[in-house]
Amino acid sequence: MAQPRVSNVIQLDIELLLTQRRSESLWARAGRRLRKDYLTLLALGVIIVLTVLTMGASVIAPYDPEDTDPVNRRLLPPGTPGHILGTDDLGRDYLTRLLYGGQISLAIGYSAAFLTLAIGVVTGLTSGYYGGQIDDIMNWVITTLDSIPSIYLLLLVATLLQRSPTSFILVISLIGWTGGTRLIRGQTLQLREREYVVCAKAMGASPWRIMFLHILPNTLSFLFLALASGIGGLILAESTLSFLQVGIQPPTPTWGNMLSNADQFFTRGPHMATISGLLIFVTVLCLFIIGDGLRDAFDPQTTD
């Protein structure tokens, strides 16, 4: 009796293959992870609300931020009708100054962080990809700048230049790009030896195409972390300089200079020392949480 013939062909379960989840893109996978990260979503919601409120200050604010009222000075919250958060030592509506001050503080943080990161991405990719003398020169420049205390450079430049938001954005960007460069350079040194980069070189891809289309997307997790933490750090830097009275000067409000004289009125107007400081704390904390959440969401090595 003939034995049944055993087939070595592997039969695939078509239905099982069709039910398997399709491969996700980097952005789709990051979005799915973020939807499960409620802490990051909460922090992102707080930042969005603060940004919308401050950028709409001209519509929301009930008064002009520079209007003084000596009769109604240092009114405590809720103060009098029309002054929800009271007034400052010159009788200016505190809610109005918080909205306009946040507009400037957040604008400085956002603009300077994006400009700083843009400089860091270009210099870091170029230095890490090419190496050699270009990398040596870039390392020398970074080491030289990092050896000078940043607060000293900011104080020096703030004293010499006009103390306007635009000048602060340019100065902070030109000083603070070294951290982003170090971060991107380190990642580029690792990624330039990967198989897909070697294959792209073999197929004739240009260096700029390799850097921006093959290497840069794989550093997104670190870029988002650097951007979010950079915005928070720049808001703190602006607040520090304003508190030291070398930042944006009154009557133009920022969250930092609203704290500069608050210690003198802490007993008679505690809201002047607490509300603006609390907003700085909440904003910076939420930005750091967002940075950590985005880093985990965009990390290709993170497993679900």
C-alpha positions in Angstrom: 0.0 0.0 0.0 1.4 3.3 -1.1 2.2 5.8 1.7 0.6 9.3 1.5 3.0 11.8 0.1 4.1 14.4 2.6 4.2 18.0 1.2 7.0 20.3 2.3 5.0 23.4 1.1 4.0 25.6 4.0 0.4 26.6 3.7 -0.3 30.2 4.8 -3.4 31.2 6.6 -4.6 34.0 4.3 -7.3 35.1 6.7 -4.7 35.4 9.5 -2.4 37.5 7.3 -5.3 39.8 6.3 -6.2 40.4 9.9 -2.7 41.4 10.9 -2.3 45.1 11.5 -0.7 46.9 8.6 2.7 48.3 9.1 2.5 51.8 10.5 4.4 54.9 9.5 6.4 56.8 12.0 3.8 59.5 12.4 0.9 57.0 12.7 2.7 55.0 15.3 3.6 58.2 17.3 0.0 59.4 17.1 -1.3 56.1 18.4 1.1 56.2 21.3 0.3 59.8 22.1 -3.4 59.0 22.3 -2.6 56.6 25.1 -0.3 59.1 27.0 -2.9 61.1 29.0 -0.3 63.0 30.9 1.3 64.4 27.8 -2.1 65.2 26.3 -3.0 67.1 29.4 0.2 69.1 29.3 -0.2 69.8 25.6 -3.8 71.0 26.3 -2.5 73.4 29.0 0.1 74.8 26.7 -2.4 75.3 23.9 -4.8 77.1 26.2 -2.1 79.4 27.5 -0.9 80.1 24.0 -4.3 80.9 22.7 -5.2 83.1 25.7 -1.9 85.1 25.5 -1.9 85.5 21.7 -5.5 86.8 21.9 -4.6 89.3 24.6 -5.7 92.2 22.5 -9.2 90.8 22.3 -9.5 89.2 25.7 -7.7 91.7 28.0 -10.2 94.2 29.4 -7.6 97.1 29.7 -4.5 98.5 28.2 -1.5 96.9 29.9 0.2 100.4 30.5 -2.9 102.2 31.9 -2.2 103.2 35.5 -4.7 103.9 38.3 -3.0 105.2 41.5 -6.3 105.1 43.4 -6.7 101.3 42.9 -3.2 100.1 43.7 -2.4 96.6 44.9 -6.0 95.4 44.9 -6.1 91.7 45.9 -7.9 89.2 43.8 -10.8 89.4 43.1 -10.2 93.1 43.8 -12.9 95.4 42.7 -15.4 94.7 39.9 -13.5 94.7 36.6 -10.2 93.5 38.1 -10.5 89.7 38.4 -6.9 89.2 39.5 -6.5 92.6 41.2 -4.0 95.3 40.3 -0.3 95.9 40.7 1.7 98.6 42.5 0.7 101.2 39.9 -2.9 100.2 39.6 -2.6 98.4 36.3 -5.0 95.5 35.8 -3.0 92.3 36.6 -4.9 90.0 34.3 -4.2 92.2 31.4 -0.5 92.4 32.1 -0.4 88.6 32.6 -1.9 88.1 29.1 0.3 90.6 27.4 3.4 89.4 29.4 2.7 85.8 28.5 2.4 86.8 24.8 6.0 88.2 24.9 7.5 85.5 27.1 6.0 82.6 25.0 6.9 84.4 21.7 10.5 84.7 22.8 10.6 81.0 23.9 9.0 79.6 20.8 10.8 81.8 18.2 14.3 81.4 19.9 13.8 77.7 20.4 12.9 77.1 16.7 15.7 79.2 15.5 18.2 77.6 17.8 17.1 74.1 16.8 17.3 75.0 13.1 20.9 76.1 13.5 21.7 73.1 15.6 20.2 70.7 13.0 22.2 72.1 10.1 25.5 72.3 11.9 25.0 69.0 13.7 24.2 67.1 10.6 27.0 68.6 8.6 29.6 68.1 11.4 28.5 64.5 12.1 28.1 63.4 8.5 31.3 64.8 7.0 33.6 64.5 10.1 37.3 65.3 9.6 38.3 68.9 9.7 34.7 70.2 9.5 34.0 68.2 12.7 37.2 69.4 14.4 36.4 73.1 13.6 32.8 72.8 14.8 33.9 71.1 18.0 36.4 73.9 18.7 33.7 76.5 18.2 31.3 74.7 20.4 33.9 74.1 23.1 34.9 77.8 23.1 31.3 79.0 23.4 30.4 76.5 26.0 33.4 77.5 28.1 32.0 81.0 28.6 29.1 81.2 31.1 25.9 81.7 29.2 24.5 84.1 31.8 27.6 86.2 31.4 27.2 86.4 27.7 23.5 87.2 28.0 24.2 89.9 30.5 26.9 91.4 28.4 24.8 91.4 25.2 21.7 92.7 27.0 23.7 95.6 28.3 25.1 96.5 24.9 22.1 96.0 22.7 18.6 97.4 22.8 16.4 95.4 25.2 13.7 94.4 22.8 12.1 91.0 22.2 13.6 90.8 18.7 17.1 91.4 19.9 16.7 88.8 22.7 15.5 86.2 20.2 18.5 86.7 18.0 21.0 86.9 20.9 19.7 83.8 22.6 19.6 81.8 19.3 23.2 82.7 18.4 24.3 81.7 21.9 22.2 78.6 22.6 22.6 76.6 19.4 25.6 74.5 20.7 23.4 72.1 22.7 21.3 71.1 19.7 24.4 70.7 17.6 26.0 68.3 20.1 22.8 66.3 20.2 22.3 66.0 16.4 26.0 65.4 15.8 26.1 62.5 18.2 23.1 60.9 16.6 24.5 61.5 13.1 27.8 59.8 14.0 25.8 56.7 14.9 23.3 56.7 12.0 25.7 57.4 9.2 27.1 53.8 9.5 23.7 52.1 9.3 22.9 49.9 6.4 20.2 52.1 4.8 22.6 55.0 4.8 25.3 52.9 3.1 22.8 51.7 0.6 21.7 55.3 -0.2 25.3 56.2 -0.8 25.8 53.2 -3.1 22.7 54.3 -5.1 24.2 57.7 -5.6 22.1 59.8 -3.2 23.6 63.2 -2.5 24.9 64.0 1.0 22.1 66.5 1.7 19.5 64.0 0.6 21.0 61.4 3.0 21.2 63.9 5.8 17.7 65.3 5.6 15.7 62.4 4.2 17.5 59.4 5.8 19.3 60.5 9.0 17.1 63.5 10.2 13.8 61.5 10.5 15.5 59.0 12.8 16.4 61.8 15.2 12.9 63.2 15.6 12.5 61.8 19.1 15.5 63.7 20.3 14.6 66.8 18.3 11.2 67.1 19.9 12.7 66.7 23.3 15.3 69.3 22.6 12.6 71.7 21.2 10.2 71.4 24.2 12.9 71.6 26.8 14.6 74.4 24.9 11.4 76.5 24.9 11.1 75.9 28.7 14.7 76.8 29.3 14.4 80.0 27.2 11.4 81.1 29.1 13.3 80.6 32.3 16.3 82.5 30.8 14.1 85.5 29.9 12.5 85.5 33.3 15.9 85.4 35.0 17.3 88.3 32.9 14.1 90.3 33.5 14.2 89.6 37.2 17.8 90.9 37.2 16.5 94.0 35.4 18.6 93.5 32.3 15.8 91.9 30.3 12.7 93.4 28.7 12.1 96.6 30.6 8.8 97.9 32.0 6.3 99.2 31.1 6.4 96.4 28.5 5.2 93.4 30.5 6.7 89.9 30.6 6.2 87.2 33.2 9.8 87.7 34.3 9.8 91.5 34.8 6.5 91.2 36.6 8.4 89.4 39.3 11.2 91.9 39.5 9.6 94.2 42.1 7.2 91.7 43.5 9.4 90.9 46.5 8.9 94.5 47.8 5.1 94.1 47.9 4.9 90.4 49.0 3.0 91.2 52.2 0.7 93.9 50.7 0.2 92.3 47.2 1.1 88.6 47.4 -0.6 87.9 44.1 2.1 89.9 42.3 4.7 87.4 43.4 2.7 84.2 43.1 0.5 84.3 40.0 3.2 85.1 37.4 5.7 82.7 39.0 3.1 80.0 39.0 2.4 80.5 35.3 6.1 80.2 34.6 6.3 77.0 36.7 3.3 75.4 35.0 4.4 76.4 31.5 7.9 75.0 31.9 6.7 71.9 33.6 4.2 71.1 30.9 6.9 71.7 28.2 9.2 69.2 29.8 6.4 66.7 30.1 5.5 67.2 26.4 9.2 66.7 25.5 9.4 63.4 27.3 6.1 62.2 25.8 7.1 63.1 22.2 10.5 61.5 22.7 8.9 58.2 23.7 6.3 58.4 21.0 8.7 59.0 18.2 11.4 56.6 19.4 11.6 53.8 16.8 13.2 51.5 19.4 10.3 51.8 21.8 8.1 48.7 21.9 4.3 48.9 22.5 
